[in-house]
């Protein structure tokens, strides 16, 4: 009945409903884009931290090897005997 008698009123009603839905959709899309950007930044930060961790692990392994070599050399050339005490 309203479709036939008052098409302009029907359009105003439909337009108002669709406008609210459109605004909600646009707000959600904007929020989603913000989260995607933040996610991209965090993934980049994780990649950087993984690279730093890898570098530090490599340096740590090198220092451990050098320490073992130096400990072995000092043990061979030492006139000092280490005493072990047990309680």
C-alpha positions as CSV (number, residue, x, y, z in Angstrom):
1,X,0.0,0.0,0.0
2,X,2.7,2.5,0.9
3,X,4.7,1.5,-2.2
4,X,1.8,2.6,-4.4
5,X,0.5,5.6,-2.5
6,X,3.7,7.3,-1.1
7,X,6.8,6.2,-2.9
8,X,8.7,9.3,-1.8
9,X,8.0,8.5,1.9
10,X,9.1,4.9,1.3
11,X,12.4,6.2,-0.2
12,X,13.0,8.4,2.8
13,X,12.4,5.5,5.1
14,X,14.7,3.1,3.1
15,X,17.3,5.8,2.7
16,X,17.5,6.4,6.4
17,X,17.8,2.7,7.2
18,X,20.4,2.1,4.6
19,X,22.3,5.2,5.6
20,X,22.7,3.9,9.2
21,X,23.8,0.5,7.9
22,X,26.3,2.2,5.5
23,X,27.7,4.3,8.3
24,X,28.2,1.2,10.5
25,X,29.8,-0.7,7.6
26,X,32.1,2.2,6.9
27,X,33.1,2.5,10.6
28,X,33.8,-1.2,10.7
29,X,35.9,-1.0,7.5
30,X,37.9,1.9,8.9
31,X,38.5,0.1,12.1
32,X,39.5,-3.1,10.2
33,X,42.0,-1.0,8.1
34,X,43.5,0.4,11.3
35,X,43.9,-3.0,12.7
36,X,45.5,-4.3,9.5
37,X,48.0,-1.5,9.6
38,X,48.8,-2.1,13.2
39,X,49.2,-5.8,12.4
40,X,51.6,-5.0,9.5
41,X,53.7,-2.8,11.9
42,X,53.8,-5.5,14.5
43,X,54.8,-8.2,12.0
44,X,57.6,-5.9,10.8
45,X,58.8,-5.4,14.4
46,X,58.7,-9.2,15.0
47,X,60.9,-9.7,11.9
48,X,63.4,-7.1,13.1
49,X,63.5,-8.7,16.6
50,X,64.0,-12.2,15.1
51,X,66.9,-10.9,13.1
52,X,68.4,-9.2,16.2
53,X,68.0,-12.4,18.2
54,X,69.7,-14.5,15.5
55,X,72.6,-12.1,15.5
56,X,73.0,-12.1,19.3
57,X,72.7,-15.9,19.4
58,X,75.5,-16.2,16.9
59,X,77.7,-13.8,18.9
60,X,76.9,-15.7,22.1
61,X,77.9,-19.0,20.5
62,X,81.2,-17.5,19.3
63,X,82.0,-16.1,22.7
64,X,81.2,-19.5,24.3
65,X,83.6,-21.2,21.9
66,X,86.3,-18.7,22.6
67,X,85.7,-19.0,26.4
68,X,86.0,-22.8,26.1
69,X,89.3,-22.5,24.2
70,X,90.7,-20.0,26.6
71,X,89.7,-22.2,29.6
72,X,91.4,-25.1,28.0
73,X,94.6,-23.1,27.3
74,X,94.7,-21.7,30.8
75,X,94.2,-25.2,32.3
76,X,97.1,-26.6,30.4
77,X,99.6,-23.8,31.2
78,X,98.6,-23.4,34.8
79,X,100.8,-24.4,37.8
80,X,97.8,-23.8,40.1
81,X,95.8,-26.8,41.2
82,X,92.2,-26.3,41.9
83,X,90.9,-27.9,45.1
84,X,87.4,-29.2,45.3
85,X,85.7,-29.1,48.7
86,X,82.7,-31.3,49.4
87,X,80.4,-30.8,52.3
